[in-house]
Amino acid sequence: SFITCTSGIWNVGWITLPFGMAHAYVSCSSRYLSKHIGRLPIFATGVLVDASIQITLLLYAPNGTQQFPLYVISGLWGITDGIWQTQIN
């Protein structure tokens, strides 16, 4: 609803592109990070970023002229999802 209502349905793919890119990068690199710094700091980072996203989405009032925050939120969500998908297993 944030993307479609403010930017139009034709921008859904472009705004979700950072999600996929960040998810792929973090999924591949978190395995190596967990060997060096441990799983707990990675989970803590994921929780902090995910909580920040949730608070931002509760307080953010999107409009059609500002699309950059949607790209940032999408990328950050990809980071946290990449952490959850790889580290939980």
PDB file with SEQRES, HELIX, SHEET and CRYST1 records, atoms N, CA, C and O in Angstrom:
SEQRES   1 A   89  SER PHE ILE THR CYS THR SER GLY ILE TRP ASN VAL GLY          
SEQRES   2 A   89  TRP ILE THR LEU PRO PHE GLY MET ALA HIS ALA TYR VAL          
SEQRES   3 A   89  SER CYS SER SER ARG TYR LEU SER LYS HIS ILE GLY ARG          
SEQRES   4 A   89  LEU PRO ILE PHE ALA THR GLY VAL LEU VAL ASP ALA SER          
SEQRES   5 A   89  ILE GLN ILE THR LEU LEU LEU TYR ALA PRO ASN GLY THR          
SEQRES   6 A   89  GLN GLN PHE PRO LEU TYR VAL ILE SER GLY LEU TRP GLY          
SEQRES   7 A   89  ILE THR ASP GLY ILE TRP GLN THR GLN ILE ASN                  
HELIX    1 AA1 PHE A    2  SER A    7  1                                   6    
HELIX    2 AA2 ILE A    9  ASN A   11  5                                   3    
HELIX    3 AA3 VAL A   12  ILE A   37  1                                  26    
HELIX    4 AA4 ARG A   39  LEU A   59  1                                  21    
HELIX    5 AA5 PHE A   68  GLN A   87  1                                  20    
CRYST1    1.000    1.000    1.000  90.00  90.00  90.00 P 1           1          
ATOM      1  N   SER A   1       0.827  -1.199   0.000  1.00  0.00           N  
ATOM      2  CA  SER A   1       0.000   0.000   0.000  1.00  0.00           C  
ATOM      3  C   SER A   1       0.869   1.260   0.000  1.00  0.00           C  
ATOM      4  O   SER A   1       0.468   2.284  -0.553  1.00  0.00           O  
ATOM      5  N   PHE A   2       2.045   1.195   0.609  1.00  0.00           N  
ATOM      6  CA  PHE A   2       2.925   2.361   0.601  1.00  0.00           C  
ATOM      7  C   PHE A   2       3.381   2.671  -0.820  1.00  0.00           C  
ATOM      8  O   PHE A   2       3.442   3.837  -1.212  1.00  0.00           O  
ATOM      9  N   ILE A   3       3.698   1.646  -1.585  1.00  0.00           N  
ATOM     10  CA  ILE A   3       4.235   1.870  -2.925  1.00  0.00           C  
ATOM     11  C   ILE A   3       3.114   2.142  -3.919  1.00  0.00           C  
ATOM     12  O   ILE A   3       3.165   3.134  -4.646  1.00  0.00           O  
ATOM     13  N   THR A   4       2.114   1.291  -3.963  1.00  0.00           N  
ATOM     14  CA  THR A   4       1.078   1.399  -4.972  1.00  0.00           C  
ATOM     15  C   THR A   4       0.263   2.669  -4.828  1.00  0.00           C  
ATOM     16  O   THR A   4      -0.022   3.328  -5.828  1.00  0.00           O  
ATOM     17  N   CYS A   5      -0.114   3.024  -3.633  1.00  0.00           N  
ATOM     18  CA  CYS A   5      -0.960   4.201  -3.430  1.00  0.00           C  
ATOM     19  C   CYS A   5      -0.213   5.518  -3.651  1.00  0.00           C  
ATOM     20  O   CYS A   5      -0.819   6.508  -4.062  1.00  0.00           O  
ATOM     21  N   THR A   6       1.087   5.539  -3.383  1.00  0.00           N  
ATOM     22  CA  THR A   6       1.822   6.796  -3.505  1.00  0.00           C  
ATOM     23  C   THR A   6       2.556   6.935  -4.825  1.00  0.00           C  
ATOM     24  O   THR A   6       2.627   8.032  -5.380  1.00  0.00           O  
ATOM     25  N   SER A   7       3.105   5.839  -5.339  1.00  0.00           N  
ATOM     26  CA  SER A   7       3.941   5.926  -6.534  1.00  0.00           C  
ATOM     27  C   SER A   7       3.319   5.302  -7.766  1.00  0.00           C  
ATOM     28  O   SER A   7       3.755   5.573  -8.885  1.00  0.00           O  
ATOM     29  N   GLY A   8       2.323   4.482  -7.582  1.00  0.00           N  
ATOM     30  CA  GLY A   8       1.676   3.814  -8.705  1.00  0.00           C  
ATOM     31  C   GLY A   8       2.136   2.378  -8.832  1.00  0.00           C  
ATOM     32  O   GLY A   8       3.232   2.019  -8.401  1.00  0.00           O  
ATOM     33  N   ILE A   9       1.295   1.570  -9.422  1.00  0.00           N  
ATOM     34  CA  ILE A   9       1.572   0.138  -9.526  1.00  0.00           C  
ATOM     35  C   ILE A   9       2.762  -0.143 -10.431  1.00  0.00           C  
ATOM     36  O   ILE A   9       3.418  -1.174 -10.277  1.00  0.00           O  
ATOM     37  N   TRP A  10       3.054   0.741 -11.361  1.00  0.00           N  
ATOM     38  CA  TRP A  10       4.177   0.549 -12.286  1.00  0.00           C  
ATOM     39  C   TRP A  10       5.533   0.711 -11.603  1.00  0.00           C  
ATOM     40  O   TRP A  10       6.552   0.359 -12.197  1.00  0.00           O  
ATOM     41  N   ASN A  11       5.582   1.233 -10.375  1.00  0.00           N  
ATOM     42  CA  ASN A  11       6.840   1.403  -9.645  1.00  0.00           C  
ATOM     43  C   ASN A  11       7.086   0.328  -8.592  1.00  0.00           C  
ATOM     44  O   ASN A  11       8.100   0.377  -7.896  1.00  0.00           O  
ATOM     45  N   VAL A  12       6.197  -0.623  -8.464  1.00  0.00           N  
ATOM     46  CA  VAL A  12       6.360  -1.650  -7.430  1.00  0.00           C  
ATOM     47  C   VAL A  12       7.645  -2.435  -7.644  1.00  0.00           C  
ATOM     48  O   VAL A  12       8.388  -2.665  -6.690  1.00  0.00           O  
ATOM     49  N   GLY A  13       7.920  -2.845  -8.859  1.00  0.00           N  
ATOM     50  CA  GLY A  13       9.133  -3.607  -9.149  1.00  0.00           C  
ATOM     51  C   GLY A  13      10.401  -2.815  -8.886  1.00  0.00           C  
ATOM     52  O   GLY A  13      11.376  -3.353  -8.361  1.00  0.00           O  
ATOM     53  N   TRP A  14      10.391  -1.523  -9.253  1.00  0.00           N  
ATOM     54  CA  TRP A  14      11.583  -0.698  -9.059  1.00  0.00           C  
ATOM     55  C   TRP A  14      11.860  -0.446  -7.586  1.00  0.00           C  
ATOM     56  O   TRP A  14      13.017  -0.422  -7.166  1.00  0.00           O  
ATOM     57  N   ILE A  15      10.816  -0.259  -6.804  1.00  0.00           N  
ATOM     58  CA  ILE A  15      11.014   0.036  -5.386  1.00  0.00           C  
ATOM     59  C   ILE A  15      11.340  -1.231  -4.592  1.00  0.00           C  
ATOM     60  O   ILE A  15      11.999  -1.150  -3.555  1.00  0.00           O  
ATOM     61  N   THR A  16      10.894  -2.386  -5.056  1.00  0.00           N  
ATOM     62  CA  THR A  16      11.262  -3.623  -4.370  1.00  0.00           C  
ATOM     63  C   THR A  16      12.590  -4.190  -4.854  1.00  0.00           C  
ATOM     64  O   THR A  16      13.074  -5.172  -4.291  1.00  0.00           O  
ATOM     65  N   LEU A  17      13.181  -3.608  -5.864  1.00  0.00           N  
ATOM     66  CA  LEU A  17      14.488  -4.050  -6.352  1.00  0.00           C  
ATOM     67  C   LEU A  17      15.580  -3.962  -5.277  1.00  0.00           C  
ATOM     68  O   LEU A  17      16.364  -4.904  -5.153  1.00  0.00           O  
ATOM     69  N   PRO A  18      15.670  -2.872  -4.491  1.00  0.00           N  
ATOM     70  CA  PRO A  18      16.682  -2.849  -3.412  1.00  0.00           C  
ATOM     71  C   PRO A  18      16.480  -3.949  -2.377  1.00  0.00           C  
ATOM     72  O   PRO A  18      17.448  -4.418  -1.778  1.00  0.00           O  
ATOM     73  N   PHE A  19      15.230  -4.369  -2.158  1.00  0.00           N  
ATOM     74  CA  PHE A  19      14.965  -5.474  -1.234  1.00  0.00           C  
ATOM     75  C   PHE A  19      15.677  -6.732  -1.707  1.00  0.00           C  
ATOM     76  O   PHE A  19      16.393  -7.370  -0.935  1.00  0.00           O  
ATOM     77  N   GLY A  20      15.488  -7.086  -2.954  1.00  0.00           N  
ATOM     78  CA  GLY A  20      16.099  -8.298  -3.488  1.00  0.00           C  
ATOM     79  C   GLY A  20      17.606  -8.236  -3.520  1.00  0.00           C  
ATOM     80  O   GLY A  20      18.281  -9.220  -3.217  1.00  0.00           O  
ATOM     81  N   MET A  21      18.141  -7.076  -3.889  1.00  0.00           N  
ATOM     82  CA  MET A  21      19.595  -6.927  -3.950  1.00  0.00           C  
ATOM     83  C   MET A  21      20.220  -7.029  -2.557  1.00  0.00           C  
ATOM     84  O   MET A  21      21.220  -7.721  -2.372  1.00  0.00           O  
ATOM     85  N   ALA A  22      19.628  -6.337  -1.580  1.00  0.00           N  
ATOM     86  CA  ALA A  22      20.148  -6.377  -0.218  1.00  0.00           C  
ATOM     87  C   ALA A  22      19.982  -7.766   0.381  1.00  0.00           C  
ATOM     88  O   ALA A  22      20.869  -8.253   1.081  1.00  0.00           O  
ATOM     89  N   HIS A  23      18.860  -8.398   0.111  1.00  0.00           N  
ATOM     90  CA  HIS A  23      18.610  -9.740   0.632  1.00  0.00           C  
ATOM     91  C   HIS A  23      19.650 -10.719   0.103  1.00  0.00           C  
ATOM     92  O   HIS A  23      20.189 -11.518   0.868  1.00  0.00           O  
ATOM     93  N   ALA A  24      19.935 -10.670  -1.182  1.00  0.00           N  
ATOM     94  CA  ALA A  24      20.911 -11.580  -1.774  1.00  0.00           C  
ATOM     95  C   ALA A  24      22.306 -11.334  -1.206  1.00  0.00           C  
ATOM     96  O   ALA A  24      23.023 -12.285  -0.893  1.00  0.00           O  
ATOM     97  N   TYR A  25      22.693 -10.083  -1.071  1.00  0.00           N  
ATOM     98  CA  TYR A  25      24.020  -9.760  -0.561  1.00  0.00           C  
ATOM     99  C   TYR A  25      24.181 -10.197   0.901  1.00  0.00           C  
ATOM    100  O   TYR A  25      25.188 -10.807   1.260  1.00  0.00           O  
ATOM    101  N   VAL A  26      23.201  -9.888   1.728  1.00  0.00           N  
ATOM    102  CA  VAL A  26      23.290 -10.228   3.153  1.00  0.00           C  
ATOM    103  C   VAL A  26      23.190 -11.737   3.348  1.00  0.00           C  
ATOM    104  O   VAL A  26      23.852 -12.289   4.227  1.00  0.00           O  
ATOM    105  N   SER A  27      22.379 -12.405   2.550  1.00  0.00           N  
ATOM    106  CA  SER A  27      22.274 -13.862   2.666  1.00  0.00           C  
ATOM    107  C   SER A  27      23.614 -14.529   2.402  1.00  0.00           C  
ATOM    108  O   SER A  27      23.982 -15.491   3.076  1.00  0.00           O  
ATOM    109  N   CYS A  28      24.337 -14.017   1.423  1.00  0.00           N  
ATOM    110  CA  CYS A  28      25.644 -14.602   1.095  1.00  0.00           C  
ATOM    111  C   CYS A  28      26.718 -14.207   2.099  1.00  0.00           C  
ATOM    112  O   CYS A  28      27.575 -15.023   2.438  1.00  0.00           O  
ATOM    113  N   SER A  29      26.686 -12.987   2.571  1.00  0.00           N  
ATOM    114  CA  SER A  29      27.778 -12.505   3.425  1.00  0.00           C  
ATOM    115  C   SER A  29      27.567 -12.770   4.915  1.00  0.00           C  
ATOM    116  O   SER A  29      28.539 -12.759   5.670  1.00  0.00           O  
ATOM    117  N   SER A  30      26.350 -13.005   5.360  1.00  0.00           N  
ATOM    118  CA  SER A  30      26.139 -13.198   6.796  1.00  0.00           C  
ATOM    119  C   SER A  30      26.743 -14.500   7.292  1.00  0.00           C  
ATOM    120  O   SER A  30      27.070 -14.618   8.473  1.00  0.00           O  
ATOM    121  N   ARG A  31      26.892 -15.461   6.428  1.00  0.00           N  
ATOM    122  CA  ARG A  31      27.535 -16.710   6.824  1.00  0.00           C  
ATOM    123  C   ARG A  31      28.979 -16.461   7.235  1.00  0.00           C  
ATOM    124  O   ARG A  31      29.453 -16.995   8.237  1.00  0.00           O  
ATOM    125  N   TYR A  32      29.662 -15.655   6.461  1.00  0.00           N  
ATOM    126  CA  TYR A  32      31.058 -15.346   6.776  1.00  0.00           C  
ATOM    127  C   TYR A  32      31.166 -14.413   7.983  1.00  0.00           C  
ATOM    128  O   TYR A  32      32.085 -14.537   8.794  1.00  0.00           O  
ATOM    129  N   LEU A  33      30.227 -13.487   8.093  1.00  0.00           N  
ATOM    130  CA  LEU A  33      30.238 -12.585   9.248  1.00  0.00           C  
ATOM    131  C   LEU A  33      29.993 -13.336  10.549  1.00  0.00           C  
ATOM    132  O   LEU A  33      30.613 -13.036  11.570  1.00  0.00           O  
ATOM    133  N   SER A  34      29.091 -14.313  10.515  1.00  0.00           N  
ATOM    134  CA  SER A  34      28.774 -15.038  11.746  1.00  0.00           C  
ATOM    135  C   SER A  34      29.968 -15.855  12.240  1.00  0.00           C  
ATOM    136  O   SER A  34      30.091 -16.104  13.439  1.00  0.00           O  
ATOM    137  N   LYS A  35      30.845 -16.272  11.328  1.00  0.00           N  
ATOM    138  CA  LYS A  35      32.048 -16.990  11.752  1.00  0.00           C  
ATOM    139  C   LYS A  35      33.024 -16.071  12.478  1.00  0.00           C  
ATOM    140  O   LYS A  35      33.742 -16.514  13.375  1.00  0.00           O  
ATOM    141  N   HIS A  36      33.057 -14.795  12.097  1.00  0.00           N  
ATOM    142  CA  HIS A  36      34.035 -13.874  12.670  1.00  0.00           C  
ATOM    143  C   HIS A  36      33.515 -13.104  13.889  1.00  0.00           C  
ATOM    144  O   HIS A  36      34.255 -12.897  14.851  1.00  0.00           O  
ATOM    145  N   ILE A  37      32.263 -12.684  13.855  1.00  0.00           N  
ATOM    146  CA  ILE A  37      31.756 -11.874  14.967  1.00  0.00           C  
ATOM    147  C   ILE A  37      30.687 -12.575  15.795  1.00  0.00           C  
ATOM    148  O   ILE A  37      30.305 -12.075  16.852  1.00  0.00           O  
ATOM    149  N   GLY A  38      30.202 -13.713  15.339  1.00  0.00           N  
ATOM    150  CA  GLY A  38      29.187 -14.450  16.081  1.00  0.00           C  
ATOM    151  C   GLY A  38      27.784 -14.117  15.609  1.00  0.00           C  
ATOM    152  O   GLY A  38      27.562 -13.138  14.895  1.00  0.00           O  
ATOM    153  N   ARG A  39      26.851 -14.948  16.020  1.00  0.00           N  
ATOM    154  CA  ARG A  39      25.466 -14.780  15.581  1.00  0.00           C  
ATOM    155  C   ARG A  39      24.721 -13.713  16.372  1.00  0.00           C  
ATOM    156  O   ARG A  39      23.843 -13.039  15.834  1.00  0.00           O  
ATOM    157  N   LEU A  40      25.069 -13.558  17.643  1.00  0.00           N  
ATOM    158  CA  LEU A  40      24.339 -12.604  18.483  1.00  0.00           C  
ATOM    159  C   LEU A  40      24.432 -11.165  17.969  1.00  0.00           C  
ATOM    160  O   LEU A  40      23.398 -10.499  17.909  1.00  0.00           O  
ATOM    161  N   PRO A  41      25.601 -10.645  17.595  1.00  0.00           N  
ATOM    162  CA  PRO A  41      25.640  -9.283  17.059  1.00  0.00           C  
ATOM    163  C   PRO A  41      24.861  -9.136  15.749  1.00  0.00           C  
ATOM    164  O   PRO A  41      24.288  -8.082  15.471  1.00  0.00           O  
ATOM    165  N   ILE A  42      24.848 -10.198  14.955  1.00  0.00           N  
ATOM    166  CA  ILE A  42      24.084 -10.140  13.708  1.00  0.00           C  
ATOM    167  C   ILE A  42      22.591 -10.085  14.008  1.00  0.00           C  
ATOM    168  O   ILE A  42      21.861  -9.303  13.399  1.00  0.00           O  
ATOM    169  N   PHE A  43      22.135 -10.913  14.944  1.00  0.00           N  
ATOM    170  CA  PHE A  43      20.721 -10.865  15.341  1.00  0.00           C  
ATOM    171  C   PHE A  43      20.365  -9.524  15.970  1.00  0.00           C  
ATOM    172  O   PHE A  43      19.290  -8.985  15.705  1.00  0.00           O  
ATOM    173  N   ALA A  44      21.242  -8.984  16.791  1.00  0.00           N  
ATOM    174  CA  ALA A  44      20.975  -7.687  17.428  1.00  0.00           C  
ATOM    175  C   ALA A  44      20.855  -6.587  16.386  1.00  0.00           C  
ATOM    176  O   ALA A  44      19.981  -5.727  16.491  1.00  0.00           O  
ATOM    177  N   THR A  45      21.713  -6.607  15.393  1.00  0.00           N  
ATOM    178  CA  THR A  45      21.617  -5.627  14.309  1.00  0.00           C  
ATOM    179  C   THR A  45      20.306  -5.791  13.565  1.00  0.00           C  
ATOM    180  O   THR A  45      19.644  -4.803  13.246  1.00  0.00           O  
ATOM    181  N   GLY A  46      19.927  -7.030  13.287  1.00  0.00           N  
ATOM    182  CA  GLY A  46      18.661  -7.282  12.602  1.00  0.00           C  
ATOM    183  C   GLY A  46      17.462  -6.791  13.388  1.00  0.00           C  
ATOM    184  O   GLY A  46      16.533  -6.218  12.818  1.00  0.00           O  
ATOM    185  N   VAL A  47      17.476  -7.012  14.692  1.00  0.00           N  
ATOM    186  CA  VAL A  47      16.361  -6.560  15.542  1.00  0.00           C  
ATOM    187  C   VAL A  47      16.283  -5.037  15.561  1.00  0.00           C  
ATOM    188  O   VAL A  47      15.196  -4.470  15.451  1.00  0.00           O  
ATOM    189  N   LEU A  48      17.422  -4.376  15.699  1.00  0.00           N  
ATOM    190  CA  LEU A  48      17.424  -2.913  15.733  1.00  0.00           C  
ATOM    191  C   LEU A  48      16.951  -2.308  14.413  1.00  0.00           C  
ATOM    192  O   LEU A  48      16.154  -1.370  14.403  1.00  0.00           O  
ATOM    193  N   VAL A  49      17.440  -2.844  13.319  1.00  0.00           N  
ATOM    194  CA  VAL A  49      17.028  -2.321  12.013  1.00  0.00           C  
ATOM    195  C   VAL A  49      15.557  -2.619  11.766  1.00  0.00           C  
ATOM    196  O   VAL A  49      14.828  -1.759  11.271  1.00  0.00           O  
ATOM    197  N   ASP A  50      15.109  -3.824  12.104  1.00  0.00           N  
ATOM    198  CA  ASP A  50      13.706  -4.182  11.902  1.00  0.00           C  
ATOM    199  C   ASP A  50      12.777  -3.329  12.764  1.00  0.00           C  
ATOM    200  O   ASP A  50      11.725  -2.896  12.293  1.00  0.00           O  
ATOM    201  N   ALA A  51      13.151  -3.083  14.013  1.00  0.00           N  
ATOM    202  CA  ALA A  51      12.340  -2.223  14.883  1.00  0.00           C  
ATOM    203  C   ALA A  51      12.299  -0.793  14.339  1.00  0.00           C  
ATOM    204  O   ALA A  51      11.260  -0.134  14.389  1.00  0.00           O  
ATOM    205  N   SER A  52      13.421  -0.324  13.827  1.00  0.00           N  
ATOM    206  CA  SER A  52      13.459   1.023  13.246  1.00  0.00           C  
ATOM    207  C   SER A  52      12.546   1.127  12.025  1.00  0.00           C  
ATOM    208  O   SER A  52      11.861   2.132  11.833  1.00  0.00           O  
ATOM    209  N   ILE A  53      12.546   0.088  11.214  1.00  0.00           N  
ATOM    210  CA  ILE A  53      11.662   0.079  10.040  1.00  0.00           C  
ATOM    211  C   ILE A  53      10.201   0.116  10.476  1.00  0.00           C  
ATOM    212  O   ILE A  53       9.407   0.878   9.923  1.00  0.00           O  
ATOM    213  N   GLN A  54       9.847  -0.692  11.452  1.00  0.00           N  
ATOM    214  CA  GLN A  54       8.458  -0.743  11.901  1.00  0.00           C  
ATOM    215  C   GLN A  54       7.997   0.602  12.470  1.00  0.00           C  
ATOM    216  O   GLN A  54       6.884   1.050  12.194  1.00  0.00           O  
ATOM    217  N   ILE A  55       8.851   1.237  13.256  1.00  0.00           N  
ATOM    218  CA  ILE A  55       8.508   2.550  13.810  1.00  0.00           C  
ATOM    219  C   ILE A  55       8.388   3.582  12.697  1.00  0.00           C  
ATOM    220  O   ILE A  55       7.480   4.413  12.708  1.00  0.00           O  
ATOM    221  N   THR A  56       9.306   3.527  11.738  1.00  0.00           N  
ATOM    222  CA  THR A  56       9.260   4.455  10.612  1.00  0.00           C  
ATOM    223  C   THR A  56       7.976   4.287   9.816  1.00  0.00           C  
ATOM    224  O   THR A  56       7.348   5.276   9.437  1.00  0.00           O  
ATOM    225  N   LEU A  57       7.581   3.053   9.561  1.00  0.00           N  
ATOM    226  CA  LEU A  57       6.357   2.819   8.798  1.00  0.00           C  
ATOM    227  C   LEU A  57       5.117   3.270   9.558  1.00  0.00           C  
ATOM    228  O   LEU A  57       4.124   3.660   8.944  1.00  0.00           O  
ATOM    229  N   LEU A  58       5.162   3.221  10.892  1.00  0.00           N  
ATOM    230  CA  LEU A  58       4.026   3.710  11.675  1.00  0.00           C  
ATOM    231  C   LEU A  58       3.931   5.233  11.640  1.00  0.00           C  
ATOM    232  O   LEU A  58       2.833   5.789  11.648  1.00  0.00           O  
ATOM    233  N   LEU A  59       5.073   5.903  11.602  1.00  0.00           N  
ATOM    234  CA  LEU A  59       5.083   7.358  11.678  1.00  0.00           C  
ATOM    235  C   LEU A  59       5.158   8.046  10.314  1.00  0.00           C  
ATOM    236  O   LEU A  59       4.826   9.227  10.206  1.00  0.00           O  
ATOM    237  N   TYR A  60       5.579   7.345   9.294  1.00  0.00           N  
ATOM    238  CA  TYR A  60       5.822   7.923   7.975  1.00  0.00           C  
ATOM    239  C   TYR A  60       4.510   8.129   7.233  1.00  0.00           C  
ATOM    240  O   TYR A  60       3.695   7.213   7.121  1.00  0.00           O  
ATOM    241  N   ALA A  61       4.316   9.333   6.730  1.00  0.00           N  
ATOM    242  CA  ALA A  61       3.142   9.645   5.916  1.00  0.00           C  
ATOM    243  C   ALA A  61       3.623   9.865   4.484  1.00  0.00           C  
ATOM    244  O   ALA A  61       4.064  10.963   4.144  1.00  0.00           O  
ATOM    245  N   PRO A  62       3.544   8.830   3.640  1.00  0.00           N  
ATOM    246  CA  PRO A  62       4.091   8.956   2.291  1.00  0.00           C  
ATOM    247  C   PRO A  62       3.269   9.885   1.413  1.00  0.00           C  
ATOM    248  O   PRO A  62       2.056  10.030   1.569  1.00  0.00           O  
ATOM    249  N   ASN A  63       3.981  10.506   0.487  1.00  0.00           N  
ATOM    250  CA  ASN A  63       3.300  11.270  -0.552  1.00  0.00           C  
ATOM    251  C   ASN A  63       3.929  10.914  -1.886  1.00  0.00           C  
ATOM    252  O   ASN A  63       4.978  10.269  -1.915  1.00  0.00           O  
ATOM    253  N   GLY A  64       3.332  11.307  -2.963  1.00  0.00           N  
ATOM    254  CA  GLY A  64       3.772  10.897  -4.284  1.00  0.00           C  
ATOM    255  C   GLY A  64       5.066  11.533  -4.754  1.00  0.00           C  
ATOM    256  O   GLY A  64       5.661  11.059  -5.721  1.00  0.00           O  
ATOM    257  N   THR A  65       5.517  12.588  -4.100  1.00  0.00           N  
ATOM    258  CA  THR A  65       6.715  13.282  -4.571  1.00  0.00           C  
ATOM    259  C   THR A  65       7.997  12.730  -3.965  1.00  0.00           C  
ATOM    260  O   THR A  65       9.074  12.943  -4.521  1.00  0.00           O  
ATOM    261  N   GLN A  66       7.911  12.037  -2.859  1.00  0.00           N  
ATOM    262  CA  GLN A  66       9.107  11.517  -2.183  1.00  0.00           C  
ATOM    263  C   GLN A  66       9.151   9.996  -2.311  1.00  0.00           C  
ATOM    264  O   GLN A  66       8.506   9.282  -1.544  1.00  0.00           O  
ATOM    265  N   GLN A  67       9.912   9.512  -3.283  1.00  0.00           N  
ATOM    266  CA  GLN A  67      10.030   8.076  -3.464  1.00  0.00           C  
ATOM    267  C   GLN A  67      11.306   7.516  -2.846  1.00  0.00           C  
ATOM    268  O   GLN A  67      11.388   6.313  -2.602  1.00  0.00           O  
ATOM    269  N   PHE A  68      12.291   8.349  -2.592  1.00  0.00           N  
ATOM    270  CA  PHE A  68      13.567   7.867  -2.060  1.00  0.00           C  
ATOM    271  C   PHE A  68      13.416   7.129  -0.733  1.00  0.00           C  
ATOM    272  O   PHE A  68      14.050   6.087  -0.567  1.00  0.00           O  
ATOM    273  N   PRO A  69      12.608   7.607   0.227  1.00  0.00           N  
ATOM    274  CA  PRO A  69      12.456   6.836   1.480  1.00  0.00           C  
ATOM    275  C   PRO A  69      11.912   5.427   1.249  1.00  0.00           C  
ATOM    276  O   PRO A  69      12.235   4.514   2.008  1.00  0.00           O  
ATOM    277  N   LEU A  70      11.109   5.240   0.233  1.00  0.00           N  
ATOM    278  CA  LEU A  70      10.586   3.906  -0.047  1.00  0.00           C  
ATOM    279  C   LEU A  70      11.697   2.967  -0.516  1.00  0.00           C  
ATOM    280  O   LEU A  70      11.695   1.786  -0.172  1.00  0.00           O  
ATOM    281  N   TYR A  71      12.642   3.485  -1.296  1.00  0.00           N  
ATOM    282  CA  TYR A  71      13.791   2.681  -1.717  1.00  0.00           C  
ATOM    283  C   TYR A  71      14.650   2.298  -0.514  1.00  0.00           C  
ATOM    284  O   TYR A  71      15.111   1.162  -0.413  1.00  0.00           O  
ATOM    285  N   VAL A  72      14.861   3.240   0.387  1.00  0.00           N  
ATOM    286  CA  VAL A  72      15.682   2.988   1.576  1.00  0.00           C  
ATOM    287  C   VAL A  72      15.011   1.957   2.486  1.00  0.00           C  
ATOM    288  O   VAL A  72      15.664   1.029   2.964  1.00  0.00           O  
ATOM    289  N   ILE A  73      13.727   2.117   2.720  1.00  0.00           N  
ATOM    290  CA  ILE A  73      12.993   1.175   3.567  1.00  0.00           C  
ATOM    291  C   ILE A  73      13.012  -0.220   2.947  1.00  0.00           C  
ATOM    292  O   ILE A  73      13.178  -1.216   3.652  1.00  0.00           O  
ATOM    293  N   SER A  74      12.845  -0.289   1.643  1.00  0.00           N  
ATOM    294  CA  SER A  74      12.880  -1.576   0.955  1.00  0.00           C  
ATOM    295  C   SER A  74      14.245  -2.243   1.097  1.00  0.00           C  
ATOM    296  O   SER A  74      14.322  -3.446   1.344  1.00  0.00           O  
ATOM    297  N   GLY A  75      15.308  -1.483   0.944  1.00  0.00           N  
ATOM    298  CA  GLY A  75      16.652  -2.040   1.090  1.00  0.00           C  
ATOM    299  C   GLY A  75      16.944  -2.496   2.502  1.00  0.00           C  
ATOM    300  O   GLY A  75      17.543  -3.551   2.708  1.00  0.00           O  
ATOM    301  N   LEU A  76      16.520  -1.699   3.482  1.00  0.00           N  
ATOM    302  CA  LEU A  76      16.734  -2.097   4.877  1.00  0.00           C  
ATOM    303  C   LEU A  76      15.951  -3.351   5.223  1.00  0.00           C  
ATOM    304  O   LEU A  76      16.426  -4.205   5.971  1.00  0.00           O  
ATOM    305  N   TRP A  77      14.757  -3.454   4.680  1.00  0.00           N  
ATOM    306  CA  TRP A  77      13.959  -4.648   4.933  1.00  0.00           C  
ATOM    307  C   TRP A  77      14.614  -5.869   4.300  1.00  0.00           C  
ATOM    308  O   TRP A  77      14.524  -6.967   4.848  1.00  0.00           O  
ATOM    309  N   GLY A  78      15.264  -5.699   3.171  1.00  0.00           N  
ATOM    310  CA  GLY A  78      16.011  -6.798   2.561  1.00  0.00           C  
ATOM    311  C   GLY A  78      17.172  -7.249   3.419  1.00  0.00           C  
ATOM    312  O   GLY A  78      17.480  -8.439   3.484  1.00  0.00           O  
ATOM    313  N   ILE A  79      17.818  -6.296   4.080  1.00  0.00           N  
ATOM    314  CA  ILE A  79      18.924  -6.640   4.982  1.00  0.00           C  
ATOM    315  C   ILE A  79      18.420  -7.510   6.128  1.00  0.00           C  
ATOM    316  O   ILE A  79      19.000  -8.556   6.421  1.00  0.00           O  
ATOM    317  N   THR A  80      17.352  -7.081   6.768  1.00  0.00           N  
ATOM    318  CA  THR A  80      16.853  -7.853   7.913  1.00  0.00           C  
ATOM    319  C   THR A  80      16.303  -9.204   7.479  1.00  0.00           C  
ATOM    320  O   THR A  80      16.482 -10.197   8.183  1.00  0.00           O  
ATOM    321  N   ASP A  81      15.644  -9.254   6.342  1.00  0.00           N  
ATOM    322  CA  ASP A  81      15.123 -10.531   5.875  1.00  0.00           C  
ATOM    323  C   ASP A  81      16.253 -11.486   5.515  1.00  0.00           C  
ATOM    324  O   ASP A  81      16.148 -12.691   5.742  1.00  0.00           O  
ATOM    325  N   GLY A  82      17.326 -10.952   4.958  1.00  0.00           N  
ATOM    326  CA  GLY A  82      18.489 -11.793   4.679  1.00  0.00           C  
ATOM    327  C   GLY A  82      19.105 -12.356   5.946  1.00  0.00           C  
ATOM    328  O   GLY A  82      19.592 -13.486   5.958  1.00  0.00           O  
ATOM    329  N   ILE A  83      19.084 -11.572   7.010  1.00  0.00           N  
ATOM    330  CA  ILE A  83      19.590 -12.055   8.298  1.00  0.00           C  
ATOM    331  C   ILE A  83      18.692 -13.164   8.828  1.00  0.00           C  
ATOM    332  O   ILE A  83      19.178 -14.219   9.237  1.00  0.00           O  
ATOM    333  N   TRP A  84      17.378 -12.927   8.822  1.00  0.00           N  
ATOM    334  CA  TRP A  84      16.466 -13.921   9.396  1.00  0.00           C  
ATOM    335  C   TRP A  84      16.486 -15.219   8.601  1.00  0.00           C  
ATOM    336  O   TRP A  84      16.473 -16.300   9.189  1.00  0.00           O  
ATOM    337  N   GLN A  85      16.518 -15.132   7.280  1.00  0.00           N  
ATOM    338  CA  GLN A  85      16.447 -16.333   6.453  1.00  0.00           C  
ATOM    339  C   GLN A  85      17.680 -17.211   6.578  1.00  0.00           C  
ATOM    340  O   GLN A  85      17.578 -18.435   6.487  1.00  0.00           O  
ATOM    341  N   THR A  86      18.838 -16.611   6.784  1.00  0.00           N  
ATOM    342  CA  THR A  86      20.058 -17.422   6.829  1.00  0.00           C  
ATOM    343  C   THR A  86      20.479 -17.798   8.248  1.00  0.00           C  
ATOM    344  O   THR A  86      20.978 -18.903   8.461  1.00  0.00           O  
ATOM    345  N   GLN A  87      20.296 -16.927   9.200  1.00  0.00           N  
ATOM    346  CA  GLN A  87      20.805 -17.176  10.545  1.00  0.00           C  
ATOM    347  C   GLN A  87      19.889 -18.037  11.396  1.00  0.00           C  
ATOM    348  O   GLN A  87      20.363 -18.704  12.316  1.00  0.00           O  
ATOM    349  N   ILE A  88      18.605 -18.044  11.122  1.00  0.00           N  
ATOM    350  CA  ILE A  88      17.691 -18.864  11.902  1.00  0.00           C  
ATOM    351  C   ILE A  88      17.962 -20.348  11.647  1.00  0.00           C  
ATOM    352  O   ILE A  88      17.886 -21.167  12.564  1.00  0.00           O  
ATOM    353  N   ASN A  89      18.276 -20.683  10.409  1.00  0.00           N  
ATOM    354  CA  ASN A  89      18.559 -22.089  10.085  1.00  0.00           C  
ATOM    355  C   ASN A  89      19.809 -22.557  10.788  1.00  0.00           C  
ATOM    356  O   ASN A  89      20.206 -23.712  10.638  1.00  0.00           O  
TER     357      ASN A  89                                                      
END                                                                             
